Amino acid sequence: MTRRILAPLAALAMTGLAAVPLNSASAELPTGAKAPAFSTRAALAGEEFGFTLSAALAKGPVVLYFYPKAFTKGCTLEANAFAEAMPSFKAAGASVIGMSGDDIATLRRFSREECRDAFPVGVASSKIAQAYDVAMGTSGLTTRTSYVIARDGRIVAVHSDADYRGHVEKTLAVVRALKK
């Protein structure tokens, strides 16, 4: 058991993902912490459904990425990048869900147009955003933060950077390391 945990953690060190926030204004959850359980409304391929973290984790590791607002430049480019990488995430046994403070109608459209029907996007209520320490004050927006959550519900990697580039590459490296 210890060997299965230590090998992925060593791989994480080489990916540049850190438990320490990348900027002083950040307050993300640390690696090793238990990911807060949640359920929310989500959309995949324009269809609304109920998403629960526990059900997703029952199938394998989860990349939970928060983004500020659907249909903005960086968030659109990030969604496109995750969509293009979904075959690689699936091959590594992981699922991906994007989360924002947008309403479900917006997310249904975003899931089709920008997520390209490849992965779901969910409503990050203020309670969820606060639980994951990604709330930007009371604006309803979230920071651009990606968590990799192992099947046991523990956070194994955190990447927080306003620049969307790097989120896909770094989280994919972690889920590949978990598969080994």
QUIKAZI-V775245 format. One record per residue. RES is the residue in one small letter. PHI is phi in whole degrees, 0 to 359 (none if undefined). Layout:
res = <RES:RES>
phi = <PHI:PHI>
//
This chain:
res = <m:t:r:r:i:l:a:p:l:a:a:l:a:m:t:g:l:a:a:v:p:l:n:s:a:s:a:e:l:p:t:g:a:k:a:p:a:f:s:t:r:a:a:l:a:g:e:e:f:g:f:t:l:s:a:a:l:a:k:g:p:v:v:l:y:f:y:p:k:a:f:t:k:g:c:t:l:e:a:n:a:f:a:e:a:m:p:s:f:k:a:a:g:a:s:v:i:g:m:s:g:d:d:i:a:t:l:r:r:f:s:r:e:e:c:r:d:a:f:p:v:g:v:a:s:s:k:i:a:q:a:y:d:v:a:m:g:t:s:g:l:t:t:r:t:s:y:v:i:a:r:d:g:r:i:v:a:v:h:s:d:a:d:y:r:g:h:v:e:k:t:l:a:v:v:r:a:l:k:k>
phi = <none:299:298:293:274:292:300:297:293:296:296:298:300:279:274:91:283:221:280:278:306:282:220:293:277:277:214:295:290:278:296:92:288:285:292:299:289:201:226:201:275:220:223:221:55:82:257:276:205:270:249:232:299:299:293:293:293:297:263:149:297:234:264:252:243:261:223:295:200:300:68:265:306:297:290:294:296:294:298:300:295:296:300:296:270:303:301:289:297:297:298:274:82:251:247:231:221:267:226:213:278:293:283:295:297:296:292:301:293:298:297:278:283:250:274:55:62:267:203:278:233:234:278:269:298:299:295:293:300:291:298:263:55:238:291:265:60:253:288:87:270:241:287:274:227:245:246:251:246:288:303:281:89:269:284:254:201:223:226:234:200:297:282:296:294:104:297:292:302:288:290:295:300:291:293:294:293:294:290:291>
//
